[in-house]
């Protein structure tokens, strides 16, 4: 019986060079929310018909994102590799707006925080749409899953 969802997410710790408390909180929330509710359906049919649930490991290698998928028991299934060139700008913009957001939380008015948060969500939404497009023909995901995966992709790009 098909169960097209992620039940576990791991990030390649060797890829994450630096993170602060704000980033760590974003990572924890993204993983929690992703596990709680997601749609993740690889489109490649496996010979034995396996169709989920999936354990997912994310890593960046030579400028590419690798999504390593495994069965519920941890047996590797396949990896999907995506070029990250188109994501460089959204990642950079997202980092910049997140820095502004964290500063605003500490010292700005509620209206200023809301304005920055709206800009942050807009960048995040655009990047989620781009991720859905890049996964087309490989993995079907819903919008919320794409948003949370983009957050985790950003965590993998923090250089300090």
GUBA-121049 format. One line per field, with one value per residue (C-alpha): z, x, y. Coordinates in steps of 0.2 Angstrom, whole numbers. Layout:
BEGIN
zz	(Z,...)
xx	(X,...)
yy	(Y,...)
# end
This chain:
BEGIN
zz	(0,-5,9,0,14,23,40,44,38,41,36,31,46,37,25,39,44,56,63,77,89,76,62,74,79,60,57,71,66,48,52,64,53,38,48,54,37,20,2,-5,-19,-30,-48,-52,-49,-39,-45,-29,-30,-14,-13,4,18,15,25,17,19,12,7,-4,-15,-28,-29,-31,-19,-16,-9,-4,-1,9,14,31,37,31,15,1,-13,-24,-25,-34,-38,-42,-48,-36,-48,-49,-30,-27,-27,-17,-4,-3,-2,11,22,20,24,39,46,45,52,68,70,69,82,94,91,80,81,77,61,55,60,50,35,35,39,23,13,20,16,-1,-5,4,-7,-23,-19,-14,-31,-39,-30,-35,-53,-52,-44,-58,-66,-52,-35,-32,-17,-11,-7,12,9,-4,9,23,11,5,23,25,9,16,32,22,14,29,29,44)
xx	(0,7,12,20,27,43,45,63,74,93,105,123,131,148,139,133,148,140,124,117,102,90,95,94,77,72,79,70,53,55,60,46,33,39,37,20,13,20,17,33,30,45,39,51,42,53,53,45,32,38,29,33,36,53,68,76,94,99,117,126,140,149,136,122,108,107,90,95,79,78,64,56,69,84,88,93,81,88,95,89,102,97,108,108,112,95,93,109,99,84,95,106,90,82,97,97,79,80,94,83,69,79,85,67,61,74,71,57,39,26,22,40,42,26,33,49,40,29,45,53,37,36,55,51,35,44,58,46,38,55,59,42,47,64,57,44,45,56,47,29,28,15,18,21,33,43,43,50,63,69,72,83,92,96,103,114,121,126,144,146)
yy	(0,17,29,44,54,57,49,55,69,70,84,81,88,89,102,113,124,136,140,150,148,156,145,130,134,136,119,110,118,114,96,94,102,91,75,80,83,81,74,66,54,49,46,32,15,3,-15,-22,-8,1,18,24,30,37,42,57,63,80,85,97,90,100,113,100,95,77,70,52,42,26,14,14,1,12,2,14,17,31,48,63,76,94,108,122,136,143,143,154,170,165,157,173,184,172,174,193,194,182,192,208,198,192,210,217,204,211,230,235,239,225,234,234,215,211,220,211,194,197,199,184,173,180,175,158,155,159,147,133,136,134,118,111,115,108,92,90,73,66,69,75,87,99,117,116,101,112,127,116,107,125,130,114,118,135,127,117,133,142,147,158)
# end
